[in-house]
Amino acid sequence: MDAKLHSHRSPHSYAEVLGARPIATAAIAVAIGGAATILGAWFFQYVLGYMPCPLCLEQRYAYYFGIPLAVLVVLGESVGASRKVLLLALFAIAAGMVWNTGLSAYHAGVEWKWWPGPRDCSGPLDSLGSSGGLLRDLQSIHVARCDDAAWRFLGLSLAGYDALISAALAVIAGWGLRAGWKQAGAAD
């Protein structure tokens, strides 16, 4: 028999598979990238002991919003939800990540002393304990400051890396939005 008749070639390339479902592909990438970012932030906070400043905590809001929304987009796309709703959700994710890119870049600029930070840049005071041990407790408290980068790698702080990651996630969500919009137009 002819070997060509029995060859089992994959019907689609990897790029074709991703391009066939751009909305779900973008949402999966945002959910995974966002989850990895938040897990990294929690690792730095809870394992390595780097206390987040108020701006650090604000930068997490986009992820707390974007990750569940991206998961809902994947679920909605798999059950046949309205394409307009899915595209609107991707737009909301992209807009949130663009906002977070600006906030993270602002925070990185505060750390580089390019501009002043917010007034509450001294960080939250957790439990101070009893009034008798107040002085002892105050001496042992480490206050996270927005204008002091606690960690840098290759010259970038965590805020700088967050700006890059947020920008990448915004681009991914924007790609899914654009490709999904084009796909809808081609289907009509």
N, C-alpha and C positions, 0 to 999 in steps of 0.2 A: 504494500500500500504506500501511497504517497505520504511522506512525513508532513507535508504542508496541510493536508486535510485534518490531521490529528493534533496540530499545534494548538495549545490553549493560551492565546494571547489575552491579556487583561483588556476588557473593552474600553477602559478609560485610563488616562494617565493620572498621576496624583494631582496635577494642576487642574485637569478637567473635572475631577471629583470635587475639589474645593470650589471651583468656579460654578459648578452646577447648583450649589446651595450656599451662595455668598452670605446670606443673612445669618444662617446657622454657623457657618465657618467663622465669621467675624465675632459672633456672640460667644462661641466656644473659646476663641483666642482671648477675648477680653476677660471672660470668667477665669480662665486658667492664669493669665498674666496678672490679673488683679488679685487673685487668691494668693499667688506666689509672693506678690508685693506685700500684702497684709501679713502673711505668715512671716516674711522677713522682718517686717517692722515689729511684730510681736516677739520674734526671736531676739532682736536687739534689745527690746524692753524687758522681757521676762527672763531670758536666759543670760544675756550678757550684762544686764543691769543698767542700760542707758535709759534714763527717764526722759520721756518725750516732753517737749515744751508745748505751750498752747497752740502754736502754729503747726507743730508736728501732728497734734491731735486733730486739728481742722483739716489737714491734708488727707486724713483717713476717710473723711465723710464721702468723698467721691467714690471710694472703693466700697464703702458700706452700702452705697446706693447702687453703684454700677454692677457689682458682682451678682446680687440677686436679680436685678433687672436683666442681665445677660442670660442667666439661667432660665428666667421666664421666657425670654425670646427663643431660646433653644427649644424649650418645651412647647411654646406656642407654635413654632414653625413645624414641629413634628406632628402636631394634631390638626394642622390646617387653619390656624388663626388668620385673621385678616392681614394681608400684606401691609396695608396702610398702618395698622397698629404696630406691627413688627418694625417697620421703617421708622415710625415715630419713636419707638423705644430706642432704636439704634441712634437716632438723632439726639435723644436725651442723654444717652451714654456718652456720645461724642462731645456734646456741649459740656457735660460735667467734667470730662477729662481735660477739655481745653481750659476750663475754669481752674482746675487743679494744677495744670501746667503753669498758669500765671501765678497762682498762689505759691507754688513750690519755687518758681524762679524768684518771686519776691522774697521768700524766706531765705533762699541761698544768697540773695543780695544783702539781706540783713546780716547774715553770717559773715560776709565779706566786708561788712561795714560800709557798703556803698550808699545806704540810706538807713534812716532810723527804723526800728521795729515798733510794734505796738506797745502800749503802756503795760499791758499785762504780761510782758515778756519775762517776768521773773519766775513763772511757773506756779503751779498750785501747791499749797501746803496741805499735805495729807493729815492724818490724825496726829494731834499734838499730845495726846495722853492727858494725864492729870496735871493740875496747875502747879503742884509741887515740883514736878520734873520738867517744867516747861523750858527752863534754860538748858538743861541737859539735852532735851529733845531738839531744841532749836540748833544746838551745836552739831548734832548728828544728821540733820536734814541736808540732803543734796538738792539744791534747787536747779532745775533745768532752765537755762536761759535761751531765748530765741536767737540771740546775737552771738552765740558761742557754739560752733560746730563741735559736737561731741566726738565725731568720727569722720575721717576722710580717707578716701582711697583714690589714687591717681588724681589728686587735687580736688575731687568732688566730695561734697558732704552727702548725707542721706537726703537732704532737701534737693540737692542738685540731681541726684539719681532719680528721685521721685519726679522731678520735672521732665527728665528724659523718658521715663516709663509712662507717665501720664500722656505725654505727647505721642508716644508710639501707640498707646491704646486708643487715643483719639483718632489717629490716622487709620488704625485697623477698623474701628467702628465707622469712620467716614467711608472707607473703602466698601464695607458691607452695605452701607446705606446707598452709596452710588451704584454699586453693582446690582443690588436688589431692585433699585429704581429702574435701571436699564433693563433688567430682566423682566420686570413688570410691563414696561413699554413694549418690549419685543413680543410678549405673550398676547398683547391686545391687538 
